[in-house]
Amino acid sequence: MNIWAIVPVKPFNRSKSRLAPVLSSKQRAILSRQMLEQTLQTLRQVDEISGVLVVSRDTAALSLARRYDAQTVQESGSPELNDALTRATQAVVATWKARGVLILASDIPLMRVQDVKEMLALAAVPPAVVLATDRRQDGTNALLIRPAGLITYSYGARSFHRHLEAARMAGVEPQVYDSPTLALDVDIPADLDLYREMLIERELGQPAWLGSD
């Protein structure tokens, strides 16, 4: 199948600004780092994923990625996300002969191995586009494309709807993968509250720093 996962990561010390009312800058950086680590741990357990490429201008994020055997690309300046993902896709195709790509947000802390495997199963027969949105049905938390480059990336507000339309314009009926664990990206205080609740429901507890300085 030769599917590569591409994970774009914002600098830890500048991420999650909308959580500033409830978390300090240090806490936000720790949260971002832990969510990336969880993403990388999950991807390592999916045999069908041939490799992982992390794209960031944060050397700390890239160093963490390499600890999990991920390939890395360091962006410079303030790259636009869609352009960065396009370059990353071209890189995995040219260098590792990727036949498809799975674009994953780095802030989905409850993502399961099962989520990734089920999305891959939906894309078993190319051409295919499989999407998982956020809980507001606005953004695109996961986007699986076979073959790579089939559609143009359109991240930003209402990206979920634009990616659906892009797939149809490419002659492919997109498939939507509905998962409460993939839908939870932690961007605003309400997301953080839900994350805490889901951790407690799973009897996982929560980090001592989460919610206190």
N, C-alpha and C positions, 0 to 999 in steps of 0.2 A: 504493500500500500504506500509506503514511504511518505508518511505525513509528518511534517515538522510543526511544532508549536512555537509561536512567536509571542513573546511577552514584553510589551512596552512598559517601562517603569519610570515614573517621575523621581527627581531627587528626593531622598527621604526627608531632608531638612526643609523642604518646601512643599511637601504634599499635605493633602487633607486640610486645607485652610478653612473649609466650612465647618470643621470640628473644633475650631479655636474657642468657641464659647464654652466647651465642656472638657477639652484636653489641652494641656500645655504643648508647646512646640516639641519638647523632648518626648512627651507621650505620643504625639502624632508620628514622630520619626520612628519610635519603637514599634508602633502599630503597623506602619507601612512596611517596615523590615520584616516583621513577623508574618504579615499576610503574604509577602513575596516568598518567604521561606516555605510557608504552607503550600503555596502554589507549586513550587519546585519539587517539594516532597511528593505531592500528589502525582505530578507528571512522571516522576521517576518510576512510579508503580504501574504505569500504563505501557504494556509491552508493544502495543500497536503504534506508539509515538516513536518515530525513528530518532528524533533529536529535538532539542530545545534551544532557541535563540533568544537571548535577552537583549533588548535594545534600551539604552539609557545614556544619559550624560553624567550619571552619578557613579563615581568610581567604587563607592561602597556597595552599591547594588550590583555592579558587575563582578566585584570580588566575591560577593555572596553567591552569585549565579555560578561562578566557576567552581565553587566548593561542591556544587551539585552536578558537576560535569556538563553544565550548559555552555554552549558557544555564546560569545558576546560581541556586541558592536557598540562602540562608544560614539555617541552623537556629540557634536559640538554646537555651541551657541544655544538657541532656543528653537529646535526643529519643530515643524508642524507635524502633528501625529500622523496624518494620512500619508504625507510624503515619506516619513520615517518608516512606516509599515510597508510602503511600496518598495523602498530600497531594501528592506529586510527580506521581503518576499523574493525579490530578484536575486538576493545573495543565496538564499537556501536552494533556489532552483539551479542557479549557476554552479554553486560549489558542491552541494550535496544531492543534486538531482531530485529535489522534492517534487512529488506529484500532487501534493495538496498541502494546505496550511491551516492551522487552527490558531486563530488570534484570540488570546485570552487576556482579560484585564488582570492586573496583579493584586487587586483588592477584593477577591472573592474568598473569604477565609474558610467557608464551609464547603467548598467544592469537593466532590467525592470522585474517586476513581471511576465509580459507576457512571457518573455524569459524563465523563470524557468518553468512556467506552460506548455508551448509548448514543452519543452524538456521532461517533465514528461509524457505528452500525447503520445509522440513518444515511450516511454518505457512502455506503458500500459500493454503489454503482454510480460512477461519474457520467455526466456532469452533475454536480450536487452542490447545494448551498444549504447549510444548516445553521440556524441562529438560536441563541438563548438571550432573552432580553433581561432587563432589570425589573424590579418589582413595580416600577411605575410605567412599564412598557414603553419606555422612551429610548434608553440607550441600548448598546449591544455589548453584553458581557462576554459572550463567546461567539465566534464566527468561524465556521468550518467551510472551506472552499476547495472543491476538486473539479477541475485542475487548478493549481495555483495561478492567480492572475485572471481568473474567469470574470470577476467583477472589480470595479474600482472601489477603494475604501472611501467611506463617507462618515467617519466618526465626528462626533459633535452632537448638538441638540437634535433629537428625533432621529438619531442614526439608525435605530432599529427599523423604522419605516422606510428610510432611504435605502437601506440594504435589501429589504424585501423587494422594493421596486427595481433596484439594480439587477437582482437575480432574474426577475421576470423580463426585464429588458434584454437580458442575455439568453433568454429562451429557456430558463429553468424555473420550475415551480419550487420556491423555497420551502423548507421544512422548519417548523418552529419546535424547539425542544423546551418543554416546560418543566422547570425544576426549581423548587423553593430554595435549594442550596446554591444553585448557580445565580439565582435572581438577587441574592443578597450581596450587593457591593456596599461597602461602608463609606459613605460620602458625607452624610449629615447626621446630626444628633439622633434623629429618629431611627436611622439605620443602626447606629451604635447601640441604642436601647434594644432593638430587635436582635442584634448579634448577642448581647448579654443574655437575653431571654432564651435564645436557642442553645447557647452554651449550657445554661442551667438545665434546660429540658434534656439535654444529652448527658447530664451529670458530668460535664467536663470542667465545671468551675470556671473561673475567669482569672486572668492575671491580676496580681495585687495592685499593679500600677494603673489598671484600667478604671478610670473614674476618680483617681486621687493623685495628687502631686507627690 
